Amino acid sequence: MPISLRAAALRTALERVLGEPVHALSTDRGVRVHAPAPTPDDQRWAQIYSVLRTGDVWGSSNTPMGPEVWAEIHEVNA
């Protein structure tokens, strides 16, 4: 599924802040991007929050691979 420019921009911005690839998944509502979360003392958290808040919903989760951050873009035609 092609992603919107808004979802692509969020993914690119998060990749730039984190310095690593960010995964994108199709959801019932649109697109979710997610990546491993940095350590709590990482100096990039303000930038990460700024990027995540461009999503329609965002947050963090504990996964078997460790904590991750995520944001979703709700696509109109998803």
C-alpha positions as CSV (number, residue, x, y, z in Angstrom):
1,M,0.0,0.0,0.0
2,P,1.4,3.4,-0.9
3,I,1.6,5.8,2.0
4,S,0.5,9.4,2.0
5,L,3.0,12.3,1.9
6,R,2.1,13.0,5.5
7,A,3.0,9.5,6.6
8,A,6.1,9.5,4.5
9,A,7.2,12.9,6.1
10,L,6.6,11.6,9.6
11,R,8.6,8.4,8.8
12,T,11.5,10.4,7.3
13,A,11.6,12.9,10.2
14,L,11.7,10.1,12.8
15,E,14.5,8.4,10.8
16,R,16.5,11.6,10.8
17,V,16.1,12.1,14.5
18,L,16.8,8.5,15.5
19,G,19.5,8.0,12.9
20,E,18.1,4.6,11.9
21,P,15.4,3.0,9.8
22,V,11.8,3.3,11.0
23,H,9.2,0.7,10.1
24,A,5.9,1.5,8.6
25,L,2.8,-0.8,8.8
26,S,-0.6,-0.6,7.2
27,T,-3.4,-0.5,9.8
28,D,-7.2,-0.4,9.6
29,R,-7.1,3.4,9.8
30,G,-3.9,4.2,7.9
31,V,-0.2,3.9,8.6
32,R,1.7,3.3,11.8
33,V,5.4,4.0,12.0
34,H,7.5,2.5,14.8
35,A,11.1,2.3,16.0
36,P,13.1,1.2,19.0
37,A,12.9,3.9,21.8
38,P,16.2,5.4,22.9
39,T,17.3,5.3,26.5
40,P,15.5,7.6,28.9
41,D,18.5,9.9,29.2
42,D,18.9,10.4,25.5
43,Q,19.2,14.0,24.5
44,R,17.0,13.6,21.4
45,W,13.7,13.1,23.3
46,A,12.5,16.6,22.7
47,Q,13.0,16.2,19.0
48,I,11.4,12.7,19.1
49,Y,8.3,14.1,20.8
50,S,8.0,16.9,18.3
51,V,8.0,14.4,15.4
52,L,5.6,12.0,17.1
53,R,3.1,14.7,17.9
54,T,2.7,15.2,14.1
55,G,0.8,11.9,14.0
56,D,-2.9,11.6,14.7
57,V,-2.1,9.3,17.7
58,W,1.2,8.4,19.2
59,G,2.8,6.7,22.1
60,S,5.2,4.0,23.2
61,S,4.9,0.3,23.8
62,N,6.8,-2.5,25.5
63,T,7.6,-5.2,23.0
64,P,9.6,-8.5,23.3
65,M,12.5,-6.6,21.5
66,G,12.3,-3.7,24.0
67,P,10.5,-0.4,24.2
68,E,9.5,1.3,21.0
69,V,7.9,4.6,20.0
70,W,5.1,4.8,17.4
71,A,2.8,7.2,15.7
72,E,-0.2,6.7,13.4
73,I,-1.5,8.7,10.5
74,H,-5.1,8.1,9.9
75,E,-5.7,8.0,6.1
76,V,-9.0,9.2,4.8
77,N,-9.3,6.4,2.2
78,A,-7.6,3.6,4.3
